[in-house]
Amino acid sequence: MEAAISWGANTIRFQVSQPGLDFTDPLYSDSYLDRVAAAVALAHAHGLAVILSVQDQDGLGGGTRHPQPSDATIRDWQALASRFNADPDVMYEMFNEPQNRATPAGWSVWRDGGPPEGNQGVPAVGHQNVLDAIRATGANNLVLADGAQYAQLLDGLPPLDDPLGQIAYAVHPT
C-alpha cells in the first residue's frame, strides 16, 4: 500500500472471491468476510479509499467461472453491503469483467439476466438485480458496473436504473 501511495494512488481495489463469501459454496469460509474487513481497515489506515470487486473467475475467484452474476453474487453483496454500507470510502464493483458481447442480446443478459446454459448451469441474474439487491440493504455507496467483453466495451450499454444516481460504468482497457 505504501508503494501505491508513493505512485500517487488514493484508491485500492480488492478482488473478493465470490465462492469464499457464498455460504452455499464449498469454498465458503466463516472468516473470509472478517479478512476482507481487515484489508479495508488497513487500506483506510493508509488513507486509501477502497473498491470491493466480486471476482468469480477460475483460479482468481477460487472456483468455476460464471460469465455473468448469479444468485451467489447477490448473496455476496448482501453480506458485503451489510458490513460496509456505513463507509462512504468503500465503492462496490458489482461483478468483475462480465463476459457478454456488446450486442443487443449480450446486453440484455448483462442487464436483465439469462438462462443457465450460458452461465455454468445457473441462471444469470443480471446487473439490475444485483444493483437492486445492493440498494435493498440500504447502501448509498457508489456502485460500479463493468462493461461487456471482460469490461472492455461500453458501446450499446443499457443504463441501469439506480434511484440514488450513484452508479458509474467501468472499463478495463487492454
Buried (B, 14 or more C-beta within 10 A) or exposed (E): BEEBEEEEBEEBBBBBBBBBBBEEBEBBBEEBBEEBBEBBEEBBEEEBBBBBBBBBBEEEBBBEBBBBBBBBBBBBBBBBBEBBBEBEBBBBBBBBBBBBBBEEEBBBBBBBBBEEEBBBEBBBBBBBBBBBBBBEBEBEBBBBBBBBBBBBBBEBBEEBEBEEEBBEEBBEEE
